[in-house]
Amino acid sequence: MTALRPERESGTAYGQSSGDSYGGAGDQGTSYGQQPYGGPGAHGDWYGGAASAAADQGGGYGADGYGSERYGAQTYGAETYQEPYAQPQHTQPQHTRPQHPQHVRQEQPAYIPPPDDETVALRIADTAAAAGSRSAARSAEVADDSPMGGRAARRKAAKRRHGRRGAGRPDAAATEADQDAPGAPRSRLEARRQARARRPSPATLASRAIGEVFITTGVLMLLFVSYQLWWTNIRAHAQADKEASSLQNDWASGKRNPGSFEPGQGFALLHIPKLDVVVPIAEGISNKQVLDRGMVGHYGEGKLKTAMPDAKTGNFGLAGHRNTHGEPFRYINRLTPGDDIVVETQDKFFVYKMASILPVTSPSNVSVLEPVPPGSGFTKPGRYITLTTCTPEFTSKYRMIVWGKMVEERPRSKGKPDALVS
C-alpha cells in the first residue's frame, strides 16, 4: 500500500497522480490541489475508467473487487453519482471506499398494520374522527346498534347494555318491564282498546255522581249550620240592641205609655244579672216578628194569654230561644233559687226571685202558664214569672220551665234596684 502514497516521496499532498485521479493537477503547496472536489468528471474518473489505474497501482480494487463491471458507468457512473457527489465534504482518496448500496440509509415508509376485518370499521371511524372532532368519533362509537358496525363494536355495545356476562341475552325482568310500560299504541285497534279501557264505566260515573251529591250536600249542611249557629246570633244581637236602644229613647222622650201593645212591639227589658242578659220584651211569641229577632216574647194572645207585670195577681209568662237567633235563654238552667230576675218598664222595676225549675216537660203542657202553676211550689195566687225555652240544646223536642216570685216593685224615680246596681 506504500506505492499508493506518492505524497511522501514527492513532498506534495496530492500530486500529479492525485490530480489525475480527481480530474486536475495538484498544487505543491496545498493539500488537495486546486480542484480537490469541484472538477468535472472527478467522481466519474474515479468510479469509471480511473478505477483501472488505481487497480494497477495497488490491485486492491480490481475487476474482481470493485471494477468497472460492478461499479462502472452503468452502476455508479457520472450519470448516477454526478449529482449526489458533486460537492463531497470529507472524501479521502485512496483510503475511503465507496459505500455499498446496502449501507445507504433509505427513508422507511410508515408502518401500516394489516387490515383487520373485525376492527377495520372502528379504525375508519377513528381516522375520520381524528380528522374531524373527537365528539363525532364518540357519537359514532355510541351508535353501536347500527348494523354497519363490526363484531367488536357490537360486542362492546352489548357489554355496555347488559354487563360483562350474558351480553347477548336481554334481562327477562327488563323485558317484562318494557312490555308492561305504557307506550304509544302500535295499531289503531290497540289505540281503540286503550281508549275504551280509559273510559269510565257506568258504575264509576254513578259513584262519582253520588259522591258529588254527598259533597254538595255536606257543604250545604255546613253552610246552614254556620248560618244557624253563627250568623243568626250576630244578626239577632244587632236587631235586639237596636230595639233596646229605641225603647229607652222613647221612654226618655215620653212617647210610650203603659197599656196594651201591638204584636211585635217592645214594651220592657228583661235583666238576668247572673247570666249577664239584657234583652227586649215584645208582645207575642211569633218567631218571625219576635223570637228570631233576638227578643223575648210575652204570652199575650189567645188561650196562652198571661198577666202583665203590673197586675195585682197573675203569672207573667215569657218565651225565648235557647240556641240560635240571639239565644237569650241558653243558660237559664244555671239559675238557682234566690237568683234575681228583673223586668224594667217605662215607669217601674219589677224584681223577682228564682223559685223553682222544671227541667223537662212536653211542649203541650200549657198548665205551667196558669196563675198558680202546678209543680212550681206555689200554693196560692200571687205575682209570678215563668220563663220557657227548648231543651235539650239545639233541639225543640221538650221544654224547660223556670219560675220566679216577685219580691219588689220599684219606681224608676227611686233609681235602679239593688239587683242591677250590684
Helices and strands as residue ranges (DSSP letters): G 2-4, H 6-10, H 16-22, H 42-47, H 50-58, H 68-71, H 73-76, H 78-81, G 101-103, H 120-131, H 134-142, H 151-162, H 172-180, H 188-198, H 202-226, I 227-231, H 232-253, E 266-272, G 273-275, E 277-283, G 291-293, E 296-298, G 302-304, E 314-319, G 332-334, E 340-344, E 348-361, G 366-369, E 383-391, E 398-411, G 412-414, H 418-421
